[in-house]
Amino acid sequence: MGVTLLIFLLVYVAMGFGKLPGFKVDRTGAAIVGALAMMVAGSISAKAAWESIDYSSVGMLFGLMVVSAAFVVSGFYGWTAQKVATLPVSAPVLLAVLVAVGGLLSAVLTNDVVVVAMTPLLVSVTLARGLNPVPFLLGFCFAANTGSAGTLIGSPQNMIAAQQLGLSFNGFLMVAAVPALLSLPLVWGLIVWLYHGRWTSPQSEREHPVAATLTAPPLDRAETLKAGVATFLVVLAFVVSDWPRDLIALGAAGILLINRQIASSDMLKHVDGNLLLLIMGLFVVNAAMAATGLPQSLLNDLRGAGINLNDPLSLFLVSGVLSNVVGNNPAVMLLVPFLEPGHDRALADALGAALALGTGFSSNLIVFGSLAGIIVVEQAAVCGIRISFGEFARAGVPVALACMAMAVVWILLIGM
């Protein structure tokens, strides 16, 4: 048990710090090494390790990543970024449009893919207008995180919770969509207040040669239409059918990969394989830890202290804290096995929504609270725009706290 606990702790230290201290091992590497170490140490058998991986969650996530990638290769994201950022409007109005676009796109498509595709282009077009890219990048990132909490397909952690708890698309939407939508004006208002008088950039686009050379691929209307029809049919199937969601997503991915114009390799390179491997590794690590009985003992201690994870408000607060310690995807994977909604579908949807809102809204606190935050900061740096940990937090903390306070009120009002 001691070796199992040590491996588990080292893996989640890496989740929190972004790498294993002293080694060049990132989160994905730590999850894979941890899974292998659990098997070598005898904490879990090879057969049990394979069986612990929820392939329906992984399959659904992979399929929806391919669907979202179809919009990347068709030029839709780049076309959207350029159209929005070149609107003849004031900076606050432009920010409002970007917040709305980021939140709504992320609710339908995987938020991380949306952020990856849009960040470099937003840097380029804001600099071209003589604007400071930082508030627009932060607003877009925050909106992508909070907006994605509104649907089962908005983020990887939502998909994991959906598959593990057997959530219904409609039930989840009814309890999560309203706070997700309400979060968007909160994000906009706070960014406008924080960056009042700091909309213009002291540097020109010419001083950022990397950003200046960024151009979006031309919009392929036929491929965009194809991706749009596939997305509509996927969502429709989620809403009206009882087909397995992983098969729906994988079926759509298979259809989109069969293409005479775009190589399948060009689409697949936009699939986040590292994230898929991280999730698979954590399934094994968590299963090995669960076999020791320690998590169950800790859960009983929490219940004794008055913290019941099967209460939506308690789960919302615990998941919000935990996601900023180890990351939102690992936090959901840690918590889901201990949720027991039974046959109460309404409770299951409420618990899923509490997880999505807790991890989605709190993930804006600090850079490392979400993969979207890391992507924005790192890609902006490549383009010559520095967003420091402090600057991110100065905007992220009030945004996260305001959104979480609103969500608490919502949970209390509807009695989730």
Disulfide bonds with the S-S distance in Angstrom:
none
